Amino acid sequence: MTDLRIGVLPAGLDATGTEYARSAEQLGVDSLWSPEAWMYDALTPLGYLAAVTSRIRLAAGVVQLGARSPAMLAMSALALQKMSGDRFVLGLGTSGPQVMEGWHGVRFERPVTRTSETIDIIRKICSGDRLTYEGNVYELPLPDSQGRALRSPVAGAPIPIYIASMGPANLRLTGAKADGWIGTAFLPESAGVFTDHIREGAESAGRSLDDIELTVAVTLDFCDDPEAAGRRHADGYAFTIGAMGSASTNFYNQAFTRQGFGDAVEEVQRLWQSGDREAAAATVPIEIGLHTNLLGGDAEVSERLRAYRAAGIRTLRVRVDTDNPTTRLDSLARLMDLVHAVNQE
């Protein structure tokens, strides 16, 4: 069984966040994951973190496809790989129509095809090949244009590419083309909802599930009452279920539905969109809060670590549930001790 590794989200972009990144590296944390929504971009912080760390992997988790051209992504990835000494991981995600069409002004069309073609183009650039490509979304150089088929003079650095995917087609693409999976809305008890599709895609490309690093997001909350914590974290999912998508397109809701929570998710979304957010929060099943996070004391957290490890997860992307820098670091150190013990079993 593969050992579990821990990744963390940076704790802000100020001096406190920088110190947390350095301390996480000293504790043996494997990776830092820089998010991108509609606040800061994912790539700029990693350039700074490359200068203040020396070992830890630096992962974009994730850059939004369509916000940058594939060539621009390749250029940024090559720069970060050089700056970090080959520690960079490029995490890609389609986001959703609310962000892409409302924030970036880019039509949310053919997301799986766009992901596949973007990976092809990035890998072609990074391999040093002259860039020509004929796809359904991208054609390079543009036909009937003055464009030329260029070759990068700084190519040659392999870029690990991970995909944030939840739907079956995108999961199969992850298995077929990606180096890793960036998972969320994941319960180890229903892991096959995701991993069966990744395995299918991998085998279609002559690979195996072991060729893909499976990573999932969790929140760490050491506490005396895991049931109360589970209820609180379940309440927090009301925003994800009710607002992180339209009535017709919400990938989180679809993922939870495939894991057996369809009726509850539908009701949470209805309540949220009707304006009754308190009732929406109370309707989120507590199992979602309990089983997507690390909650409780050492015994409860260790049991959840075993569940993720048994499900084939290789890296947990951890957000520590506190704003106190000292408590955050103490909790992370405590978690690293538990992970070490579980890996030794």
N, C-alpha and C positions, 0 to 999 in steps of 0.2 A: 504494500500500500504506500502511495506517495506521501511524503511529509507535507504537512500544511505550512504555508508561508503567510506572513502578514504584510499587507500594504496599508498605508494610512493616507487620509486626505490632509493636505496642508492646513494648518490652523490659522488661516488668514495670510495676508500678504505684507504684514508689518514685521517688526523685529521679533515679536513674540512667535509668529509663525515660522520665521527663519530658525529661531532657536529650537523650536519643536522639531523641525525637520532634521537638524543636526543631532539632537538627542535621540530621535527615532533611529537614525543611522547607527548611533553608538549602541543602542539596545539590540541591534540585529534585525531591525525591520527591513524587509526585502525591497519595498517599493513605495514611492510617493505617487499619488494619483491626483492630477490637477483637473478639476471639473470645468465644464463650460455650459452655461445656460443662456441667460441674457444679462449677465453681470460682467465678470472679467473673462477674458479669453483663456483657453487652456494652455497655450504654448508659451506666452511671454513669461509667466512665473517659472516655468521649467528652465528657461535660459538662466534666470537668476539662481535658481537652486543648483544648477550644474556647477556654478562657481563656488558655492559654499558647502558642497558635499563632495565625497570622493568615491563611494562604493555603491550607494543605494540606487536602484533603478528608478528612472524618471519617466512616468507614464502619463500621456494625455488621456483623460478619462471623462468625456471624449470630445474630439473636435467634430463640429457639425458639418456633415456633407452638404455641399451646395453653397456654403458660406465662402468657400475658397475653391479655386480651380484645383484639379488633381495635380497639376504641375506646381502650383504654389504650395500645396501640402508636401510634395516631394522636396521642394527647396527648403522649406522650414524643417522637415525631418532630417535632411542631410546636415543642415546647420546645427541642429540640436544634438545629433549623433556625434558630430565632430567636437562640439563644445563640451559634451559630457564624457567623452572618452568611451563611446559605444555603450552608454547606459540608457538610451532613449527607447521608449516603446510608443508607437503611434496607435492610439485608440480612435476608431472611427465610429460614428453613429449617424443615422439619418435624422434624428430628432423627430419632429412631428409637424403637421401642417400649421399648427398654431404659431410655432416659433419660426419655421422656415418662411411661411407666407406672410406672417404678421411682423416679424422682426427683420428678416433678411430680404424680403421681397422676392423670394425664389419659389417657383411653383413646386409643390410637393408631389412629384410625379415619378413613377417607376423607381421607388427607393431601393429595391433589391438590385435592380439592373445598374443603377447609379453606383451603388456600393461595389459591385463586382467590377465594373469598368474602372472605377477610381483605383482599386487595388492593382489592376493590371497596369494602368498607366504609371502609378507610383513605382511599382517594381521595375518597369521597363526603364524609367528614368534613373533609378538608383543602381541599376545594373550597368549603366553606361551605354546602353543602346541608343541609337538615333530614334527620336520619338516620332513614330507614325502609328496611328491607331484608327481602326474603323469599327465603331460600336453603334449601339442604338441611341445612346445619350451623347457620347463624345465622338467626334471625328477630327483627327489631328494629322497634319495641318488642316485648317478649314478648307473645304473644297471651294474652288473658284475664288481663291484669295491670294494674297501676296505672302502668306505664311510659309515658313521653311521648316523642314524636319531637322530640329536641333538636337545636339547631344550635350549632356551636362559635362563640363570639364572637371567637376569635383565629385563625380559619382564613384561608386565602388563600395560604399558602406551599406551592408545589409540592414534593413529597417524592419524590426518585428512589427507586424500589423495585427491588431486585435479588433474584433467587431463587437459592438454593443447590439445585441439582437434579442428579440423576444418572440417574434412570429415564426412559424414553421419554415417558411421559405428562406428567411434571413438566417435562421439557425442552421439550415442545411448548407447555405453559402458559407457560414462560419466554419463548418466542418470541412468543406471542400477547399477553401482558400486561405483561411486565417491561421495565424500562429497562436491566437488565443481568443477567449470569449470573455466579454465584459457583461456579466449577468446581473440582473436585479429582479425584484419581485419574486424571489426564489425561495422555495421551501424545500429543504432536503428530503422531506417525506414524500414529495412528488417530483423528485429530480428528473425522472424519466420524461416528463412533459417537455423538458428542454434537451436533455442529453441524448435522448433517442434520435431526435432530428439532427443534432450535431454529429452523432455517430453515423447516421445514414449518409450525410453529406461527406464525411471523411472517407467512408468506405467507397463511395462513388468515385472518389479521386485517388483511390489506391492508398489511402492513409488509414490510420486508426484513431480512436478517440484519444489515446495517449499522446498523439502528436499535437494536441491543442491544450494549451494551459487554460483551465477553467477557473475563472475568478468571479466572485459574487460580492455584493455589497451587504454589510451588516452594521448595525449600531451596537456599541459596547456600553453596557450600563450595569456596573456592579451595584447591587442593591440587596436589601433584606427581604423584599416582597416581590418576587418575579411576576406574580399574577397582577399586582397593581401596575408594575412597569409595563407588562404586556398590554394591559388595557390602555395605558397612556400612549404607547407607541402605536397601537391599533388606531386610536383616535387621530394620530398624526397622519395616517394613511388616507384620511377623508379628503385631504387636498389632492393627493395623487390620483385618487379614484374619481373625485368630482370635478377637478379643474385641469388636470394634466392631459387634456384632450377635449375634443368636441363630443357631442352626443353620438356621433358615428365613428370617430377615430380616436381610440384611447388604447394604446398598446399595453399599458399596465393592466387595464381592466380585462383585456383579452387574455393576458397571461394568468391573471388570477382566476378567470372563468375556466380556463383549461385545467386549473388545479382544484376545481370543485367548488369555487365560491361564486358562481355565476349569479344566483338569485340575490345574494347579499350585495354584490357589487352593483347590480342594476338598481337596487333600492338606494344604496349610498349615493350613487350618481344622481338619481332622481331627487333625493332630498337636498343634496348640495345645490343643484341647479335651480331648485325652487326657492333657495335662500335659507333653508333650515339647516344651517351648518352644524349646530349642536346635535340635532337628531342624526345627521349624517355620520358624525364622528362616533356616536354611540352605537350605530348600526354596523360598523366595521367589525367583523368577527375577531375575537381576541386571539384566535389561532394565528392570524396574520401577524399580529404584533409579537406574539411569543416565538413563532417559528422562523421569522426572518431576521432575528437579532440574537445577540448574546446577552442574556439578562439573568440576574441573580448573583449568588455567591460562587465560590470556586467550583463547587460540585456541579451546579447547574450549567455554568459556562463551559466546563470541561465536557459535559455530556453533549452540549450542542457542538462543540468542536469535533467530537467523535462523529456526530451525525454528518457534518459537512465533509469530513475526511472520508467517511464510508461512501458518500455520494459521489466521490471522485473530484471534489473541489480541491484545487491546488493552492489558491491564494484567496484570502479573505481581505476585502478592501474595507477597512475599519474606520468608522467615525466614532470617536469617544464622546459620550453624551454628557459633556460638561463644558462650561465656559471658563473654568478655573484652570490656569496653566499648570499649576502644581498637581492638582488632582488628575488632570488629563495625562500627564507624564507618568504619575504613579500608577494609574489604571493601565496604561500601555505596558509598563514594566511588569505588572502583575499578570497581564494577558500573555506576554512573551514567556513567562515562566510556565504558565499552564499549557501553552502550545508545545513547548519543549517536552514537558512531561507526557502529553498525549502522543507526540511523535515517537517517544521512546517505548510506548506500550507495544 
